[in-house]
Amino acid sequence: MQEIERVNVEKRLSDMAIYNGVAYLAGQVPDDAGLDMEGQTAQVLATIDQLLATAGTDKSRILMATVYVANMKEFDAMNRAWDAWVAPGNAPPRATVEARLANPDYKVEIVVTAALR
């Protein structure tokens, strides 16, 4: 039986679990909640890039993404950062949901699942 690898394990959660050729990322939030929506999104996407690299994969291998936004009125600003980041020709399936986030200053949280190389 294949082992589950967990990355950045804390008491409550891990940033990522890797199993059976798939990386499952926890919801990633910005480090600087004072940024605007575009800035927070770019920061979260950079964190996702780092975690995927740790797993030996990248954004071109994302199988599914779920984006949680605190205010759907900022959807266009989130998409500006997303569109600048997404791998050309490899835009993954994605859902965007308006939700109350854990920190009222967070504007975005993103969850992805990606295939390993």
Secondary structure, 3 states (H helix, E strand, C coil): CCCCEEECCCCCCCCEEEECCEEEECCECCCCCCCCHHHHHHHHHHHHHHHHHHCCCCHHHEEEEEEEECCHHHHHHHHHHHHHHCCCCCCCCEEEEECCCCCCCCCEEEEEEEECC
